[in-house]
Amino acid sequence: MRLWTLHPKYLDPRGLVALWREALLAQAVLRGRTRGYVHHPQLIRFRETTSPVASIGVYLRGIHDEAVRRGYRFDAGKIFQAGPVEPIEVASGQLDYEWAHLAEKLRLRAPLWLAGLQAAPHPDPHPLFHVVPGPPAPWEVTRLSQ
C-alpha cells in the first residue's frame, strides 16, 4: 500500500487508479471493515488525527478531484466521509523521498509521463498535507533506514 503524500496530479494513469484503490482499502481498514492491513505504517498519519475516517475521506476526495479533472469516472459515492479536518503535517524530506521514488517507478513504466514532470523542481503535496521542514517519516522504508 502506498498512500502518496505527493499531489495526485503527478501520478500516471496507472498510478492514479492504484492510489484510488489503495486509499479505498485504507478507508475500509480505518472504518474497521477489514482484518487485513490494520497495522500498515502508511495508516499511522491518519490514525494520529482527531478523525481518521474523515481524514482519509478528504484524502480520497483529493484523488477523486484529480480523476474528474482528467475525465475519469471514479465513484465519489465510495467515499464514506470527508472533512472538515485539520491538514496533516508532512516533512519536506518525506515529499522529496516520494518524488524520487515516483521518478524511479515512472522511469520504468511511463517514461513519457516522467518527462512531462521534469519541470516541477519542488512537487506539491496532496491537498490534505501541509509541508514542514524535516526528514522522511520514521515509518517510511528508505534506503537510508534499511
MARVEXNU-415403 format. One line per 2 residues: their letters; for each residue x, y, z of C-alpha. Coordinates in pm, 1 decimal. Example, Ala and Ser with C-alpha at 12.3 -4.5 7.8 and 13.67 -1.06 7.14 Angstrom:
REM residues 2
AS> 1230.0,-450.0,780.0 | 1367.0,-106.0,714.0
***
This chain:
REM residues 146
MR> 0.0,0.0,0.0 | 135.2,341.7,-96.8
LW> -68.5,644.9,6.6 | 127.6,914.4,-170.0
TL> 193.9,1244.9,3.5 | 254.0,1390.0,-342.3
HP> -31.6,1562.1,-521.2 | -220.0,1307.4,-735.6
KY> -158.7,1521.0,-1046.4 | 190.7,1372.8,-1066.1
LD> 69.6,1013.8,-1095.2 | 39.7,848.4,-1432.9
PR> -299.7,691.0,-1513.0 | -198.6,352.0,-1374.4
GL> -65.5,512.6,-1057.4 | -378.5,721.7,-1003.0
VA> -605.4,418.1,-1035.9 | -384.9,221.1,-796.3
LW> -388.6,507.9,-545.5 | -768.9,526.1,-558.6
RE> -797.0,151.9,-489.3 | -539.3,159.9,-210.5
AL> -697.9,462.9,-45.2 | -1037.1,288.6,-56.2
LA> -872.8,-8.6,114.8 | -724.3,227.2,374.1
QA> -1070.6,372.5,432.8 | -1208.0,22.2,492.0
VL> -925.9,-50.2,738.0 | -981.4,274.8,927.8
RG> -1354.9,203.0,945.2 | -1285.1,-143.3,1089.0
RT> -1431.3,-314.4,781.6 | -1138.2,-548.0,710.5
RG> -887.1,-750.1,908.2 | -600.2,-703.0,666.1
YV> -355.0,-413.6,664.5 | -461.6,-294.8,1011.8
HH> -100.5,-236.7,1116.9 | 20.8,-89.9,788.7
PQ> 260.7,200.2,856.4 | 105.1,418.1,583.2
LI> -201.7,448.1,809.3 | -15.0,593.7,1107.3
RF> -52.6,955.6,998.4 | -427.9,911.9,952.0
RE> -470.7,735.7,1285.1 | -287.3,1020.5,1459.7
TT> -555.7,1270.4,1352.9 | -864.0,1353.4,1558.4
SP> -1081.7,1194.1,1289.5 | -902.1,924.4,1088.6
VA> -1206.4,832.8,878.1 | -1277.2,1194.9,784.5
SI> -907.2,1246.7,707.0 | -893.0,950.6,469.7
GV> -1216.2,1080.5,319.6 | -1051.1,1415.5,244.3
YL> -756.1,1223.8,101.6 | -990.2,1026.8,-125.1
RG> -1167.7,1349.1,-226.0 | -834.3,1488.5,-349.0
IH> -777.8,1178.7,-561.2 | -1133.3,1196.9,-692.9
DE> -1090.6,1564.2,-785.6 | -782.6,1478.4,-992.1
AV> -967.0,1190.2,-1158.5 | -1254.6,1423.3,-1253.4
RR> -1005.4,1677.6,-1388.6 | -871.4,1403.0,-1618.0
GY> -1216.4,1287.9,-1726.7 | -1209.3,959.9,-1530.5
RF> -1520.1,824.3,-1362.6 | -1421.7,731.9,-1009.2
DA> -1730.3,673.3,-792.6 | -1742.6,950.9,-530.2
GK> -2016.5,751.5,-356.0 | -1743.6,520.2,-226.1
IF> -1604.1,798.9,-6.9 | -1760.2,734.4,332.6
QA> -1697.4,1069.4,498.0 | -1486.9,1372.1,415.1
GP> -1385.9,1670.7,630.5 | -1368.7,1910.0,779.3
VE> -1026.2,1813.1,907.6 | -703.0,1982.8,1000.0
PI> -420.5,1946.4,747.1 | -173.1,1671.9,830.0
EV> 186.0,1787.6,865.8 | 436.3,1612.4,643.5
AS> 810.5,1666.1,643.1 | 974.4,1804.5,330.8
GQ> 1208.5,1504.0,339.5 | 909.0,1272.6,300.6
LD> 790.9,1464.1,-3.2 | 1142.5,1461.2,-151.1
YE> 1176.5,1087.6,-88.0 | 842.1,1014.8,-254.1
WA> 930.7,1236.9,-550.6 | 1247.2,1031.9,-611.4
HL> 1056.8,705.7,-554.2 | 787.6,805.4,-804.5
AE> 1051.2,905.5,-1059.7 | 1207.3,557.5,-1030.0
KL> 871.0,389.7,-1089.3 | 785.3,614.8,-1381.5
RL> 1127.2,569.9,-1541.4 | 1030.3,205.0,-1593.3
RA> 656.7,212.3,-1662.9 | 584.3,559.5,-1805.0
PL> 897.6,744.2,-1922.0 | 695.7,989.6,-2132.1
WL> 485.4,1081.7,-1827.7 | 803.6,1130.0,-1626.8
AG> 946.9,1356.9,-1896.0 | 644.7,1582.1,-1853.6
LQ> 711.9,1611.1,-1479.6 | 1074.8,1714.5,-1502.8
AA> 980.2,2084.4,-1494.2 | 849.0,2057.0,-1136.1
PH> 1152.9,2118.8,-912.5 | 954.2,2111.5,-587.5
PD> 646.3,1891.8,-602.6 | 320.3,1996.0,-441.9
PH> 172.4,1779.4,-167.2 | -172.4,1625.7,-176.2
PL> -414.5,1898.5,-57.0 | -459.7,1721.3,279.6
FH> -95.7,1774.6,372.4 | 96.4,2077.8,497.7
VV> 474.0,2065.8,442.9 | 713.6,2141.5,728.0
PG> 1092.8,2101.2,735.7 | 1225.2,1759.5,830.6
PP> 1337.5,1412.4,721.9 | 1125.0,1130.4,580.7
AP> 869.9,983.3,820.5 | 1008.2,724.9,1063.6
WE> 769.6,462.0,925.4 | 895.5,508.7,568.1
VT> 1122.7,231.9,443.5 | 1401.5,422.9,268.7
RL> 1740.9,304.8,154.1 | 1879.6,502.6,447.7
SQ> 1661.0,319.5,700.3 | 1746.7,-31.3,578.1
***
